[in-house]
Amino acid sequence: MRILIVVCLQLCFLLPVMAKDLSKNDMSQNDDSDFWNKKKLFKTPEYQITASDSISTIYYKSIEYQGKETEVYAIYCTPGMLFKDKSLDKNLPIVVCVHGGAGIPYRDWIIRWARKGYAAIAMDWRGNGSDKKHLVNGGPEQTPDNIQLHYDRNIKDSWTYQAVSQIILAHSLILSFPEVNPSKSVITGLSWGGFLTSLVSGIDNRFKAAIPVYGCGYIYEHDFWNNNSLKMDKDLYQKWITHFDSSVSLRKTSVPFLFVAGTNDFYYPITIWQKSASLVKNKRQLLKFEMPHATKATFDVEEIYAFANSMVNDSIQLPKFTSVKLKGLLLKAKISSKTRITRAELLYTEDDSEKWYKKKWKHVDLGIKNNSVEAKLPPSYKAVCINVYNVNGYGVSSDVLFNNTKTLSFQTTEIPMSDPAIVNSGTGWHFGCDWGPGANSYDVGARILWRDLEPTRGNYDFTIIENLLKQAESKGGRAIVRFRAVATSGIGMPDYMIELMPKGFMKDWLFNKKPETFAYVPDWNDPDFIERARALLNAIGKKYNNDPRLGVIDIGMYGRWGEWHCAGIKYPTEEGAQEISLENIKAIIDMHIEAFPEKRLVMMTDNILGLKYALSKSEKIGWRRDSYGTDWFQNPERMEIVKDCWKTAPVIAEPIGEFAPGKIEFCKKMEQQAGEFHVATINGINTFIKGLNYSDEEIASVTNAGKNSGFRFAITNLSIPEKLVSGQKFVVSSLWKNNGSTPAYEHWNVIYQIRTHQNGKVVWEGCSSLSLEKLLPTGTNEVVIIDNMFLPKSLNSGIYDFLIIVKDKETNYRMPLALAIRGRQHDGSYKLGAISIQN
């Protein structure tokens, strides 16, 4: 016998045993009223409170089971009880929490709701008490036998009927409490509790919102349930569906819904989940990527609380899809939202696995414009939806669309970062010599003196440039060149220029006080210097601007080594030379841009005025900084100026001078900075001392710095129709990653090829729309590329090979681009698999 302690009730703000009855004006007039006995269910049940602190233990009476009265164990919590403050318990919204199969009323669950301002109740619909043991008069346990219907048993003794009645009575009970607002109640349930939530929604119209998680209707379309809980005679099976499958309630419910599920749920596949959600007129849904089927995994889904608040507290509602249209493979969606939509993603699977819970899902970011989203779908998609998220991080999903078209899908194997470096032009360490640990670029670099190019006025000798370009060509790469006016020591300019500049002077720039190593410094502001420098660059540009062997121009001519600084010089000098003017800073930058309009350029960061001006001229101008591997490299003021340049132009780094073994911190810093600052290539000509023994750890970090720099493209999947027919169009869908730190900064053609299976002869090729110049680092995401192709009628029926190759768009003289996937063939192509063509 349980004893009600009145003192405890007063301390815990609980209520008299028999409270107000709200059923009179809320009776549903649906046709199933008699079956469900709503007149009784909508009345406040008798109840007892046996324990109370921050959470109260309640036992309330339920309907008869096998002719005997039953009771239900429940727990109850409010903000006032939780925080020991009675003043908090006024006009509270209500939530009824329905646990899942093999579950219990979870204390953590109702506490979370109470913290958010709700009066929360959770009952045990399995007939168990607070000790988790079955009550003597607890009604049926949830077993397959009790779920099933039987010819010799009353349908109202079935577990489903009893559980629904217990939930509705719990609702009637909490509605009677004086601290609640009876017009603001929500029901939510997990798994079987989600199934019951959906079923209750069409019976109890007093709820203002329903939030089933995982559980849904149409469970009779899932073999798992048919082979277990629903395994019964055909007539009884049909009777169960008619009365108890929650799809029956969802068809007629007027309650607003938020359906929540994970992509790979075993018990409630998304096919029946989406079919259930589509029955409800006023609904939102949220399909979460790989959300596990676990009770506590749902407690942190903030959209559940946000949706409930929007229904009962007049808070801002979740976004809602107002239009979702699929035309061909183009999916368009429009969203209504009172808050700003900040992110959108395409959630889809191309997996051919028969079981939905086994399918691998993918998600890629989408652009948002005026609350509209577009996505190109891969032809091989099996299911797809769009997820959008508002500024608060709350997400909703569009309806899931399903596709039964048969496709042929080729999966590639990515090369891990632990493998040797992938060698490409435009990435990694480049050298002016052939030696250096970690070398992974076909490119070469040089800083060429003016004196070596113009022996006498107007007479140019470009032999040194030609030799450099031949070296680049022999490697299949490109040259990175800076032209400079100052030598490390001695004279770096033609003799005639020295005669033209009376304010030029010799400077001890090696700081060793040996006159024989002094370097000549020109007068940067002398008009002759500006005029003749422009003439030189124009002559070089005229000859090499369109030469594919010349890659990047490092804007030079000014400063020590052409690095845009004059460290150690105090202006004005004894000769009367002044610090370079802003006008001439701009003039030197402009002459480079004018001479090489077809090339990518980089600007040293040492001169901030020059840096800002150069970057303002073109998005094709990147930046270069020495002191790589030190904190000087990442000067905050300069990094703020250049932070987004890497998206359209290269970043080139150079370590600060030579280093001997024993400087692992320096090596690790280079490794880290490569990715953080989106370095494309690293000049290592003056970094390593040949013949010294660097440690394995140092070599590993230096090698990784090269691996982390530049692009790292991988096609992970390609799909085409299973049947290809000559003379007809077809669609190629591919998934791409860029696991590097930059896009490509040059034109490359991504080409699909069909070759004969016997001798590898190319019989067809088509160019993809993918621009590697725009493929920024993707992180864990993948980019979907859809290409419309056409097969000529001349192709005969037969078995062919489908390949991909990435070629130099301009001249095709360079080696095809190496992708970060296995299977590169001798000609630089990748064979994806065999295809069949019908004529």
Secondary structure, DSSP 8 states (H G I E B T S, - for coil): -----HHHHHHTT---SS-----TT----STTHHHHTHHHHTS---EEEEEESSSEEEEEEEEEETTEEEEEEEEEE-HHHHHT-GGG-SSEEEEEEE--TT----HHHHHHHHHTT-EEEEE-TTSB-TTSSB-TT------HHHHS--TTS-GGGSHHHHHHHHHHHHHHHHHT-TTEEEEEEEEEEETHHHHHHHHHHTT-TT-SEEEEES--S-GGGSHHHHTTTT-S-HHHHHHHHHHH-THHHHHH--S-EEEEEETT-SSS-HHHHHHHHTT-SSEEEEEETT--S-GGGGTT-HHHHHHHHHHHS------EEEEEEEETTEEEEEEE-SS-EEEEEEEEE----SSGGG--EEEEEE--BTTEEEEE--TT-SEEEEEEEETTS-EEE---EE----EEEEE--B--TTS----BTTSEEEESSS--TTEEEEEEEEEEEGGGT-SBTTB---HHHHHHHHHHHHHT--EEEEEES--SSB--S-HHHHHH-TT-EEE-TTSS--GGG-EEE--TT-HHHHHHHHHHHHHHHHHHTT-TTEEEEEE-SSSGGGSS--TT--SS-TT------HHHHHHHHHHHHHH-TTSEEEEESS-HHHHHHHHHH-TTEEEEEEEETSGGGG-HHHHHHHTTGGGTS-EEEEESS-B-S--HHHHHHHHHHHHHTT--EEE-TTTB-TT----HHHHHHHHHHHHHSS--EEEEEEEEES-EETTSEEEEEEEEEE-SSS--SS-EEEEEEEEETTT--EEEEEE-S--TTS----TT--EEEEEEEE--TT--SEEEEEEEEEEESSSS-S-----SBS-B-TTS-EEEEEEEEE-
